[in-house]
Amino acid sequence: MIRVLVAEDQSAVRAGLVLILRSASDIEVVGEAADGEQAVAMARELRPDLVLMDVQMPRLDGVSATRQVVAEQLADVLVLTTFDLDEYVFGALRAGAAGFLLKNTDAKDLIEAVRTVARGEGLIAPAVTRRLIAEFGAKPVRQTKADPAVLDALTRREREVLACLGEGLSNAEIAVRLDMAEATVKTHVSRVLGKLELRSRVQAAVLAQELGLRQGEAGRGGA
């Protein structure tokens, strides 16, 4: 069973999310939080597998709550919001959120998103991914905040995997792209996260975008 804590300040919306999640036989809703502070407190108490976190909440916003939950390694966080691109997206991803979905996501996709994040794979709604890539692509290289020197710790293959993560590819898609076994891809992703001290593959994708990393260039330098 995937144990989920739902954090949403609007009671009607929260009830709807709980209803959807409980329709899945492999998902158990273990708690409901009405604000960010309550979400963090309940995550500490219940230790769910995943927190479904709304961004805009009273007392403590979803980004700050996500940062605390991830920093304390209490659970993975799947952020759910009506906003498809603004400071909330970048804030949530940098805070360590493992996924980002819009509230207009249908029930089936919401359930599948929970399962995906629970498997350890990051997930960003396709519409958000396109906007993120466009946003990074529009910025001059000089504005990048990431230090390219961080790539020195990676092997050539790991850089290629990181570049694929930057395109939002799943493990299966990376396996096809790089002609590797999916299990091998998973191992490389874990090594990339460990070497770069990142909390999730979504953070790795953001870093790849900030560095302007492309697969064709990823193999330059390194072993």
Disulfide bonds with the S-S distance in Angstrom:
none
